[in-house]
Amino acid sequence: MPHITQHIHLATIDSTQNYLRDNFNGGNVLVSTGEQTSGFGRQGKLWIHQKESLAFSFTLKPGEVATLTPLEVAVLISDFFKKIFSLELKLKWPNDLLNEKGEKCGGILIQNIDGVLMVGVGINLTLGRPIKERTFYPASSLKITRVSVRNLSRDIYEYILKHRLNPTIIKKSWAEKCIHMDATVQIDKLTGVFKGLGPMGEALVFNGEVVSVYSGQLSPLT
């Protein structure tokens, strides 16, 4: 059974993702922090760290289909919070975590460094600092307090290592948790009905024909 080789917990750091990348020497390594000052998400977007919330990065071997791994991690994190906290997290393509009300509470970033996946996760357990309002999926939190962010980060990573999924289960489970399945969405300049995932984790959007979209910013229209 896979296990954590090294867990580095830092009181404060600019970015757990950068620290992991710059100091990785092999193994299943987790870097967590109590305060992240320069966290970032997809396309370099700033991630504002909330007090007593989660910011951690870890290494992971690519799955059978490497491009499905971000979706696999999202499914497993959702499963973890269902099992431990009885919370129903929703998922938004390609990498967002939402609470039961459909409010964004977390995100996942994966970088492939020489064949090793470095997974960055940010999850708002509480929401203390103001965040710029979003038209869709406004920022919120899971409203979880009085937990050790160090231990919770470790518990999530251990859960992921022990519960890897095959491609069929990833796509099925992700679709069940998707908040915009069969809804009209816009991904960059393409508008259509979201119909699920393709074999590589791409979005399948129907606008008279099924179009495969491999990257982009999704916004709901219905």
N, C-alpha and C positions, 0 to 999 in steps of 0.2 A: 504494500500500500504506500503510495507517495506520502512524503512527510516534509515539513518545513525544515530546510537545512540551516537557515539563519534568519533571525528576526531582529532588525535594527529599528529601535523606536527613538525618535528624536523629539525633544521638547518643541523645537521650532526649526523650520527649514524653508528655503525658498520654493523648492519643488521636489517632492518625493520621486517623481519620474526622472528628473535630471540626476538626482543623487544615485538612484539605482543604476541608471545607464552609465554613469561615470565610475562607479565602484564595483560593478558586477564582476565576479570571478568564478561563476559557475554555481549550480545548485538551485534549489527552490528557495528563493530569497524574497523576504518581505521587508519593505521599508514603510513605517507608519510615523505619524507625527501628531502632536497636539495642536500645532499651528503651522499652516502653510501660507507663506506670504506672497508667492508668485505662481500659484497653481494655474494650469491652463487646460483647455479642452480641445476639441477638434478645431482645426483651422486657426490654432493659436489663440482662441478666445479665452479671456480672463475668467478664472473660476474664483469667486470670492469665498474665502473660507469662513464658515460660521463657527462660533465658539462651541466647543464640545461636539463638533461634528467630525465625520470621517474623511481623512485624506490619506490614502496609502497606495503603494505601487508594489507589484510583485512580478516574478518571472513565471512563465507558463509555456509548456511545450505546445506547439500548434496541434490542433485536432486533426482528424482525418481530412477535413476540408478546412484549411487554415483560415479562409475568409469568413467562415461561420463562427470563429472563436469569439469575436465581440458579442455576438448574439447569444452564444452559449454562456458566456460569463453573465450577461444580463439575466438570462433564465435562471441560472444557479443562484444569483444574488436574490432574485425574487423568491425563489424556493426557500432560501435560508430565512428570509424575514417572515415568510408564511409559517415556517416550522417553529421558529424561536419566538416571534412576537405576534403571530396571528394577524399579520398585515398583508393585504392583497396589493402588491406593487404591480403597476401597469407598465408596459413597455412601448416606446416610440422609436420608430426606425430613424437612424440606425443605432443610436447608442444612449438614449435617454431613459432614466428611471423616473416614474411618476407615482405619487401616492394614490390612495383610494379615491380621492376627489379629482384626479387627473391633473394635479399640480406637479410641476417638475421639482424633484427633490434630489436628483443625482445624475451622474453621467459617467461614461466609460471611455477611456482613450487607450488604444493599443498601438505600440510601435514595434516593428520587427527589426531587431538589431542582430545582424549576423545569424539569422535563423532562430533566435530566441525572442519570444514575445514578451514585451514589457508592458504590463497592464496597469494603467492608472485609474483609480476609482475615487470619486468624490461624492459623498452622500450627506445631505443636510439632515442631521438628527434633530436639531433645533434651528430656529431662524431668529437671530438677534440683530444682525447688521442689515441695514436696508439694501435691497437689490433693485436695480432698475426694473420697472414694471414691464412685463411682456404681454403682448396682445393675446397670444395663445399659450396654454400651459404655463400659467404664472408660477414664479418661484415660490416654493414653500418647503416644508420639512416633514419628517416622519413623526415629529413630536415625541421623540424618545429621549428621556433624561436619566441622569444618575447611572450612567454606564461608563466603563473604562474603554476609552477609544482604542487604547493599546490592545486590550484583550478582545474587543469586538472585531477589530481589523484582523487579528490572528484567527479568530473563530471563522470568519468569512472565508479567508484564504484556505484554511484547512478543509472547509466544506467543499470548496471548489476543487481542490486537489483530489478529494475522495469521491467525487460524484460527476466525473467527466461524462459527457453525453455523446451519443453517435449522431450523425447528421440528420437522420430521420426524426429522432426525438427532439433535437434542437429546433427544427423547423416547426414541428407540431406544437411543442410547448410554447415557443415564441408566439406563434399565431394565436394561441389561446389567450395569451396575456396582452396582445397588441391592442392599444386603445383606439386605433383608427382603421381597423379592419373593415373593408367594404364601405369606407367613407370616402368622400371626394376630397382629394388632397392636391397640393401643389408642391412639386419638388423642383426647385429653381424655376425654370420657365415651363415645365411640363405640368399639365393639369389632367387629372383623371381619377378613377376609382382605385383605391389601394386593394390589391387582390392577394397579397401575401409575399412570400419569399421564393426566389429562384434557387437553383442548386448551389450557388456560390454566396448566398445571403443577400443578393441584390433585390431591390424592391420591384414588384410586378405591378404595373399601373395600366389600367385599361382605359383607353380613350378612343375607342373604335377598333383598336387592336391592342394586344398586350405588349407593353414596352418594358424592357428591362433597364433599371436605373441602378448604377453601381455606387454613386456617391451624390451628395447634395443635401440641401436643407429642406426638410419637410414641414409644411404648414397645413393645418386642416382648413377646409372650406365648408364643411358641413359637420 
